[in-house]
Amino acid sequence: MYLTTEKKEEIFAKHGKSAADTGSAEGQIALFTYRINHLIGHLKINKKDFNTEKALVRLVGKRKRLLDYLKAKDIERYRAIIAELGLRK
């Protein structure tokens, strides 16, 4: 499997407050970004996998809503996470 428990803990430790902090917006955005990148790679190989394409669109929407929430809540945390993950311009 592409996303093991150790990889999740590593993502949350790097972007969240701790490895056990799975609820922070930054940790969730980082996890969604990792999953989105994996699905994009899958779709480059399997162009006709429309179920994965739908899941990708859904994940991008979830990440966008979390980014909008973070932007409204704390603009400095928003700027830090987009710079760290390289999401925007």
FENNORGI-V785327 format. One record per pair of residues at least 4 apart in sequence whose ideal C-beta (glycine too) atoms are under 6 Angstrom apart, sorted by the first residue. I is the first residue (numbers start at 1). J is the second residue. D is the distance in Angstrom with one decimal. If there is no record, write none. Layout:
# FENNORGI-V785327
<<I;J;D> <I;J;D>>
This chain:
# FENNORGI-V785327
<<2;38;5.4> <3;7;5.6> <9;13;5.9> <9;19;4.2> <11;30;5.1> <11;31;5.4> <12;16;4.3> <12;19;5.4> <12;21;5.9> <12;22;5.7> <12;27;4.4> <13;19;4.1> <15;26;4.8> <15;27;5.1> <15;30;3.9> <16;21;3.9> <16;24;4.4> <16;26;6.0> <16;27;3.4> <17;21;4.3> <25;66;5.4> <25;70;4.8> <26;81;4.9> <28;66;5.8> <29;63;5.9> <29;66;5.3> <29;81;5.7> <32;59;5.6> <32;63;4.2> <33;85;5.3> <35;59;5.9> <36;59;5.4> <39;52;5.9> <39;56;4.5> <42;46;6.0> <42;52;5.9> <43;52;6.0> <69;73;6.0> <70;77;5.8> <70;78;4.5> <71;78;4.4> <82;87;4.6> <82;88;4.8>>
